[in-house]
Structures are given as structure tokens and as C-alpha cells.
Amino acid sequence: MARDPNLEWYYHHACGAAYVQMGRHQEATTELRIALKSSTLHDHTATELANALAVSGKREEALKMLDQVENTPWRTFGAALVHTGLGERDEAFRSLQRAIELRAPWPFVSLLKQDPRFQDLLSRMNFPKYTKKL
């Protein structure tokens, strides 16, 4: 960031996303809130923040953040992440189905990969069967 202050958003967003994967939810939400202040990709950052809030058990705050996402494909992507983080798999799969219909960015939802419905989604998209062990 010292060399290029324009990377501030990216730095905080990337750190926040990494903290989510590490289970460090407080640090994730802190970094993503900072990123959101300077984000030129507001919907992308808001989606990641909603996910961080969901996995930390802050359901209402996560859904409220998701409501701020205006871009429909990102909102659909975010809904899949948020509902997965909240343990609401049926809702997550409904969001994934909607994402396919919209040709939205494909979410990385690792907790759903073992569910047979995930394989069904991949086959309907003509993707090869996911076989990597988690």
C-alpha cells in the first residue's frame, strides 16, 4: 500500500477474505469494513462482508448487508455464501440455482460440495464431476 495507495481496497478485501477462510471472523469483518469504505467494487466487498458476518453467526446483520448489494448476479452469489455460512443449505441451493439462471459469477461454496445437489448443479452446467477431496 505504501507503493500504491490505490491498492488499499484490494489489500483489506483480500485480508478479510483470507481471515474468513481461517475462521478469524472478527478480523475478517474488521478488514472488510475498511475495504468497503474505499471499494470501487462495492457489491463484491459487501457480498464478502455479508459472508463474514454469516459465518460469525450474525444472521440479521449479514442479511442486512446483503440487502445493500444492488447487482443481481453478485446478490445471488452473496445469498449462496450467506445461506451456506448460516447453515441454511436449502436456501443456498436455491440461490445457486438462481445464479445458474443468471449466469452469475460461480461461488466457491466448499461446504456444499459434498451434497448430491451440488453435483447435480455441475452436471446441468456441463461441468465435470467434482472429485477432489476436501
Summary of the structure (lengths in Angstrom):
residues: 134
radius of gyration: 15.1
end to end distance: 33.8
largest distance: 46.9
contacts: 396
relative contact order: 0.09
helix: 71%
strand: 0%
